Amino acid sequence: MNSLLVGAAPELARPILFVELRFLWIFALIFGVHWAIRGNTGRKLWLLVASHCFYACFFIGDPLRFFAQLSNGAFARLPVGWWFPALLWLSTVMDYRVGLGIEGAHSQRARRGWLLASIAVNVGILGFFKYYGFFEENVRALFGWFGLTPAWEPLRIFLPYGISFYTFQSLSYSIEVYRGRLPAERSFLNLALFVAFFPQLIAGPIVRAARFLPQTRVARVWSGVDVRGCTTLFFIGFVKKACIADGLAQVVDPYFAAPQLYDVASAWMALLCYAAQVYCDFSGYTDMATAVARLLGYELTLNFAFPYLSASVADFWRRWHISLSTWLRDYLYLSLGSIRASRLVVARNMMITMLLGGLWHGASWSFVAWGGMHGLALVLHGEWARRLAARFQPQMRWLGVPLTFAFVLFSFVPFRAGDLYVEAGTDKPLQAEADGFYRPQNHDLRHPKTGLERDAASGDWHLRGQPEEVRVRRASGSFGAAATIWGQLLGLGDDGPERVANGGLAILLVLLGAVHALNARQAFATWWRGIPDWSYAALLGVGVGLALFLRPPVYQPFIYFQF
């Protein structure tokens, strides 16, 4: 990725992952000071400062090095996007003022004006950073089809971590105040902590103000913290992310970088692995974020409820990324028109909601297609439920879950598939990452993006300022890649020489599915609470040792960091 600033340093600061040892040291400091402070105001102030410092480290990297460069005036050497934490303050100050403005307005027109100001600023900032490149690239491609070359120079933009999450969270506060469901928060400290609370700041869940703000008004007490439950939940999240998701990435990433090289069995295996990876990665982050928040005395919101056991697409969206799906329902879908309107209007509103929900996940037509698939499926499910569900209810008790899971799997194809790239001159497949292009098998960096520019018309990457020096060629767009994968899944494509499918991987996926189903029945929910402290500590120690042994040598960034 590139910077908005011309001449900024080429490197990105390395994000802080909850699974890393450095996060545990950071949290130990935050945790210790938090509970050492007695007053509620002091604790909130400490958490606010710690949250903003934690977020700033995602952009400035090593603080000592950053401030040394800043004091020396070496602005060109500062990390990319070092000033992006100011955007978090902008959203906070904006919506604090908007909440007071709405409550103090003397007319509906003034109230609406304050709300529109909040929407314009929040959505405007999010849209610029997240979708400018998408818009600019499509405009350039359109010009190219007519044989024209735009005269303007494209801005170099880096998407700030977590901006999609904290923008929705902050915006929901203004909407709730406007609707009269929530009084305007008088304490700037409370609202600022609500927006910036570090456990869920980067990748959710999207917490509602009505859930979080009341917690800030009452002092947190250590006696109310379920330490055993929190440590267990954090450990489960660690295993999901570090051991399962990052381990499966070693199968998923090479396949999706060059699906044409693999056979049919590998296509199915890789897609099943991706379904497990994206769930374990995101729900693992949510588990760890929830555990960290609880250790500080705060409760977040439920974000997953065993989604792969859903009996319908509608049921899936009641279980998957719940904080986002309910946000889209409450603030977008219901705002488009009454659910008691005609079926055509309801279908239109559903499609708009899901298309925009797809676009929220990423600035790409493939994400729009993914949202459109789910929107169409929800519309068809509504018609099914209205006309035929009662007649086929006995059969759907057995077929609902596998059919829904099969649809979710197929819809994951455009969600994960990206442009396919090869090395110019050798035609060897390359895997595209945020900072460059890698060899899929050994993950050696071949072409860093810092020295490259992308041609919007062809999709190729060439040396900056030298369009004739193409280093990475786009072999296929994301829709072409998705079509290739769908063809393989249906047995319509040619088998390639590479294989990822094997018996051990199949057994692992079966075990993961069995644990998912058993845990949905609370099979592992309480037994560990009844054992003595010493045996629990010993068992946890053994589990941590095994998890550290089984984890891959390099942690992967959380998948939802990109959203």
RAVENNOR-V766067 format. One record per pair of residues at least 24 apart in sequence whose ideal C-beta (glycine too) atoms are under 8 Angstrom apart, sorted by the first residue. I is the first residue (numbers start at 0). J is the second residue. Records with the same first field share a line. If there is no record, write none. Layout:
# RAVENNOR-V766067
I=J, J
This chain:
# RAVENNOR-V766067
0=79, 156, 157, 158, 433, 434, 448
1=79, 155, 156, 157, 448, 449
2=79, 80, 155, 156, 157
3=80, 128, 154, 155, 156, 157
4=79, 155
5=155
6=75
7=75, 77, 79, 80
8=75, 76, 77, 78, 79
9=79, 447, 449, 450
10=78, 79, 449
11=78, 79, 80, 157, 433, 434
12=56, 57, 58, 59, 60, 78, 79, 81
13=60
14=57, 160, 201, 556, 557, 560
15=53, 56, 57
16=554, 556, 557
17=236, 237, 240, 284, 287, 288, 291
18=237, 240, 241, 287, 550, 554
19=554
25=53
26=291
29=53, 197, 295
30=294, 295
33=295
34=221
38=218
39=217, 218, 219
40=188
42=218, 219
43=188, 189, 192, 215
44=188
46=192, 196, 197, 295
47=188, 191, 192, 195
49=197
50=192, 195, 196, 197, 200
51=84, 87, 88, 195
53=197, 200
54=84, 87, 160, 161, 195, 197, 200, 201
55=84
57=160, 161, 201
58=82, 83, 84, 159, 160
79=157
80=157, 159
83=157, 159, 160
86=124, 159, 162
87=165, 194, 195
89=120, 124
90=120, 121, 124, 165, 166, 169, 194
91=169, 190, 191, 194, 195
93=117, 120, 121, 169
94=121, 169, 170, 172, 173, 190, 194
95=184, 187, 190, 191
97=173, 176
98=172, 173, 176, 183, 184, 190
99=183, 185
101=173, 176, 177, 183
102=176, 182, 183
103=183
110=177
111=177
113=173, 177
114=173, 174, 177
117=170, 173
118=170, 173
121=166, 169, 170, 173
122=166, 170
124=162, 166
125=162, 163, 166
127=156
128=156, 157, 158, 159, 162
129=158, 162, 163, 362
130=358, 362
131=156
132=156, 362
133=362, 363
135=455
136=453, 455
137=455
139=455, 456
140=455, 456
143=455, 456
144=456
158=561
160=201, 560
161=200, 201, 202, 560
163=359, 562
164=199, 200, 201, 202, 203, 205, 562
165=194, 195, 200
167=205, 323, 326
168=193, 194, 205, 206, 207, 208
169=194
170=330
171=205, 207, 208, 326, 330
172=208
174=330
175=207, 208, 209
180=209
181=208, 209, 212
184=208, 212
186=215
188=215
189=215, 216
196=292, 297
198=288, 289, 291, 292, 295, 297, 299
199=288, 292, 299
201=557, 560
202=281, 284, 288, 557, 559, 560, 562
203=285, 288, 302, 320, 322, 323, 559
204=285, 288, 299, 300, 301, 302, 321, 322
205=300, 322, 323, 326
206=299, 300, 322
207=300
210=298, 300
211=297
214=296, 297, 298
219=295, 296, 297
220=296
221=296
223=296
224=293, 294, 296
225=293
226=294
227=527, 528, 535
228=293, 528
229=290, 291, 293, 294
230=290, 539
231=527, 539
232=286, 287, 289, 290, 293
233=286, 287, 290, 291
234=539, 542, 543, 546
235=283, 286
236=282, 283, 284, 285, 286, 287, 288, 290
237=283, 287, 546
238=283, 542, 546
239=279, 280, 282, 283, 286
240=279, 280, 283, 284, 287, 557
241=283, 546, 550, 551, 554
242=546, 549, 550
243=275, 276, 279, 283, 511
244=275, 276, 277, 279, 280, 283, 555, 558
245=280, 550, 551, 553, 554, 555
246=549, 550, 551
247=272, 273, 275, 276, 279
248=276, 551, 555
249=551
250=499, 504
251=276, 415
252=430, 439
253=430, 439, 440, 499
254=499
255=415, 416, 417, 480, 484
256=419, 420, 428, 429, 430, 431, 439
257=419, 428, 439, 497
258=416, 419, 480, 483, 484, 487
259=419, 483, 492, 493, 495
260=428, 495, 496, 497
261=487, 494, 495, 497, 498, 499
262=487, 494, 495, 497, 498, 500
263=487, 488, 490, 492, 494
264=498, 500
265=497, 498, 499, 500
266=484, 487, 488, 492
267=488, 500
268=499, 500, 504, 505, 508
269=499
270=408, 411, 412, 484, 488
271=408, 508
272=499, 504, 508
273=411, 415
274=307, 407, 408, 411
275=508, 511
276=558
277=411, 415, 558
278=303, 306, 307
280=555, 557, 558, 559
281=320, 557, 558, 559
284=557, 559
305=515, 516, 518, 519
306=407
307=404, 407, 512, 515
308=400, 515, 516, 519
309=400, 403, 404, 407
310=395, 396, 399, 400, 403
311=380, 384, 399, 403
312=373, 376, 377, 380, 403, 406
313=377, 380, 381, 384
314=399, 403
315=403, 407
316=373, 377
323=356, 359
324=356
327=352, 355, 356
328=352
331=355
342=381, 382
345=381
346=378, 381
349=374, 377, 378, 381
350=374, 375, 378
353=377
359=562
360=414, 562
361=561, 562
363=417, 477
364=477, 478
365=413, 414, 416, 417, 477, 478, 481
366=413, 414
368=413, 478, 481
369=410, 411, 413, 414
372=409, 410, 413
373=410
376=406, 410
409=485, 488
412=481, 484, 485, 488
413=477, 478, 481
416=477, 480, 481, 484
417=477, 480
418=458, 473, 475, 476, 477, 480
419=473, 474, 475, 476, 479, 480
420=460, 471, 472, 473, 474
421=471, 472, 474
422=446, 470, 471, 472
423=459, 469, 470, 471, 472
426=472, 474
428=474
429=471
433=561
436=460, 471
442=553
446=470, 471
